Amino acid sequence: MTSLRRRLLVLVAAVLALAGVATGMVLHAADRAERADRPRPGDPAVVAGKVTLRHADRLVFVNGAAGPYRKAVASVPSAAPGDGRVASDLECVRFHAAAGTGVCLQSDPGVLKQSNRALLLDSDLRTKRTFALAGTPSRARVSPSGRFAAWTVFVSGESYASAFFSTRTSILDTRTMRLIPSLETFSIVLDGKPYRAADVNFWGVTFATDDDTFYATLNTADTTYLVRGSVSGRSVTTLTENVECPSLSPDGTRVVYKKRVLSRTNLWREHVLDLRSLRETPLAERRSVDDQATWLDDDTVVYALPTNGEVGSSDLWSVPADGTGSPRRLITGASSPAPL
């Protein structure tokens, strides 16, 4: 057998082997998706219908209950979150909304390449603009007025718990459609001094009501900081350390965040920080929460936790923001809450 024929046979065998692996991956993913879509006893009732961001008495979220509407944006009455839910035909990995404006992060896995995008939505969940994402969706937020939308993606790595990860955080002006592709272009004041470094990462933006101020996490030199930023000034200033995924309270005086505690059982614990005194209060939730919590009102925060430890399935829990009380399950099979 000639050397050329031998090389051709090796090449053909390699191509066939790769095709077999790819087919197996697709079939395995399809089987997992089919099993995930099978309703289970006790799952909430979900019906198709119109979901709008104009109603002030609804809680909107990404439906995680098994069935044909899994990953659909859905809503329930704010006063009765355990009631049956109405599901739209829009599917998202992450979602947030305020003042009639929504943002939906989508991810379509492929054998060779994953496709990720951000959708800017109107009050009827219709897409106004689409933006390609540089990585896997992680966080999404809309400012209280609807003026700004922000999102964070993993450019490398898949978790904030990973020793090696890189993020990219963008801010969109929904009026002018001007996109700031990365907060890493902003100037940084760290501990009162100008700061620059190649390892800077931002994530978890949350907006104030003035259509300029925001808070976020800055990570550099293996340390995380809470920063206060200005969209117009393209700058951020550090406030304190060990703050991740902040969420500003409706009254603008506090942020709820996950604090790295590195105990034997937990990686993070939810805390609330008073922005004037910088005094922190640990919340009654003692399980490790890897989420950007949301304020239901000035006294209560809500966050996602895995359903019975299952990967890819979560429930929404709530807890008082003053450190008292105890956690309670708010909505089963749900994530990315947005109180309207």
Phi, psi and omega in degrees: 000131182289159179298323180294316179297320180298317179294322178295318179296319178297319180295316179298317179299320180295318179298317180295322179295316178296321178297321179295319178298314180299317179298318179298320179296317180296315180296320179295316178296320179295321179295318178296319180296321180295318179293324180293332183274358179277120178301145179245157178305134180091352177296145180292154177287131180232127179234149177286144180182186181272127175247125181234154179265008183271342184279130183272359184244025182237153172246120183257145184198174173269121182288129178246002180292142181297148181133185185291346183254017177299133182079001178281147172289126185227171178214156175222162174297135180300326182280346182219067186295343179275356180290171176302150185249152177257129184247137176273183176262011179263127179251137182220153170272318174228149184210148170203157182204153174196144174052040176078009178240135180234159172227133182235124176259127183241151178216121178249105180291142176228164180296319183258328184206139178271135180256124182233141182209157173247133178250127171271126189245150171270186186292343177259017179064025174272142183285124176266319178212153177237137181232130176290142179254147184275357182193197184282129182302139180229306183225152177212142178209147172240139180292157183305328180273349186084001184291323183237149171232146179224150175213153178236139176231154170275119176277326172213154187078167185230006185200149174290345178279347182288147178288335182234106176209158177221139181239163170223128182242130183240153175233132181245130170277110187286349177273315183263348185063022176279124183254129169266103189298329184208132176291348180294349175276350181285150174285149185237133169247113182246122182053039175085001182233146175303143186220138174219140177200154182281343186261018183291132173226144175239150170199165173068056178288143171219138191254147170275179185273358186270007181059034175207312184283139173217164174236152182198175173262133171247131176240130175200144178053042177062025178229138176256143180229148164277128177241147169255130185236166175234122178295313182293325181275351181048052183212157174223152178228133180286144179247316181197168184262168173060050177233125179230143176053059180289155175219121187281137179291156180304326180276358175076013185257344186220158168234140169264142185203166174261130181251131180287121183245335175052048173276182181293334184247337186235149173262323180228159169222139181289134177227161171240132181248127172282119187288340179277315182264345187059026175274133183252149180233119175290140181270167186289345176287116183258353176282157182284117183254114176255076184203159169266103185297162180233144177273124172286323176200191183291350186244352189222137176242154181229147186204163181260141173228146179302141178286111180050036178076007182286135175283132178088000177228138184216159172241157175264132179239154177231157180206148176299146185274000182256008178091354180268182173071203180210157181293147173223144179287124183266310181218129175278149177058062184202159175204176176049061181286147176220099176290131180264000000 
